[in-house]
Amino acid sequence: MKLTYEGHSCFTVEAEGLNLLIDPFISGNPSCKKKPEDFHPDLVLVTHGHYDHLGDAVEIARRCGATLVAPVELIRALDPQGVDTLAFNLGGCASVGNVHLIMVPAWHGSDVVTPEGPRYAGVACGYVIRADGVSIYHAGDTALFGDMASVLSRYNIDCALLPIGDFYTMGPRDAVTAAHWLKVKKTIPMHYNTFPVIEQDAAAFAHDLEDRTESRCTILQPGESCQL
């Protein structure tokens, strides 16, 4: 499995002959080095409706003929005409080819902007993605919550993509606790330094993580990749 960090909370996952794009905040993202037309995914996964996660998802899915994956209520709120969708919900599982998806909770809000104003879009989520014998967890935007220890840890996650920005999500210290509760081998920080209000020292986070847990930290700059 090849994982590429595209900036903020956006990642590309290449596995089992499929290309997955998660939370494609591309246009207007100061940390992203690419343009929407640079992406050619098979699946576009969205964790919730906020603009810095929904981003260019509908437009990219429509252009590429990709399947848009999101919680049921978010799909309904978007009403993405002409786009193939896979709408399921928390605790549910879905498989596309040999890629297995589990939709898991995130403690966060979700709405979408419409011409009539903001529209409620159900609950936010994260995803556990299993492919090529590896399990990764994209936490989406979330606070620390106890089910990371009691429920999510059962998924034998190899790599956790965790927000550390604080203010809108959990901050570095809670992300360290999350990695400990999840019992993950590798942690990759996300959702930080895109805007001044979420500026964080990723190196300090990595030092704290590796001092307090068994997890190892990989800090990716936008455009960088790693093999899992």
Secondary structure, DSSP 8 states (H G I E B T S, - for coil): -EEEEEETTEEEEEETTEEEEES---TT-TT--S-GGG---SEEE-S-SSHHHHTTHHHHHHHHT-EEEEEHHHHHHH--TT--EEEE-TT-EEEETTEEEEEEE-SS--EEEETTEEEE----EEEEEEETTEEEEE--S----THHHHTGGGG--SEEEEE---SSS--HHHHHHHHHHHT-SEEEEES-SSSGGG---HHHHHHHHHHHSS-EE----TT-EEE-
